[in-house]
């Protein structure tokens, strides 16, 4: 519900193919790699990191728009599409400030080997938004069920998208500016009001921004 697909089998600069590409509510590009088994998974991690580097450094908004246009023409021809920004606005209800703010990586497979999990967890600790999802398909006499479990990630991603949290800076003390900075009280109140407006605007768009207070100015 917080993202939509914009590309399938997207060709990269070195001739590789990204299985699925998406955009989420926080303007991040979602890179999804699908694996049928747990063979060569460490190669998949290296591969998806290359994709993220390419998206981050070489793919601008115009190219993202072309990727999306190609996808909608081939796979969703009945859905109206003018530009990626318009599609984003109609889906989420607000206009994006800029697209491709960051990248989120998803590897989806029926099994994950322990070494792959360890590498992915290490990358997650280093603040890379990487997720490993285990998909199990069960077929019995009553039909088919599919269970999806986050092996790596998920919890952090949920906190980012659903629970907005703005940590307070340890030096937050508005009185400092009037007492020691010699600002007029009405000036401090106006700056405080602006900061609150900016924070609210940021939260509404899912941006990861926090205010920091420099007591030297």
Secondary structure, 3 states (H helix, E strand, C coil): CCEEEEEEEEECCCCCEEEEEEEECCCCEEEEEEECCCCCHHHHHHHHHHHHHHHHHHCCHHHHHHHHHHHHHHHCCCCCCCCHHHHHHHHHCCCCCCCCCCEEEEEEECCCCHHHHHHHHHHHHCCCCEEEEEEEEEEECCEEEEEEEEEECCHHHHHHHHCCCCCCCCCCCCHHHHHCCCCCHHHHHHHHHHHHHHHHHHHHCCCCCCCCCCCCC
